[in-house]
């Protein structure tokens, strides 16, 4: 497990855009995966597997984050 996962600053939104470190990683991985898939939608399970390479998040928490970020219908 990455020692940065428990750093308190990771949960504070950035003043530039209001995103936390984890939200920024999710959006970055989503964008990269969409490009690999030729612009098609990315299944949540695929995104979850790739996000877990950076930090652990439960599938439910990822779905909630995607809904909050507007990346999910």
Helices and strands as residue ranges (DSSP letters): G 3-6, G 8-11, H 21-36, H 44-51, H 59-69
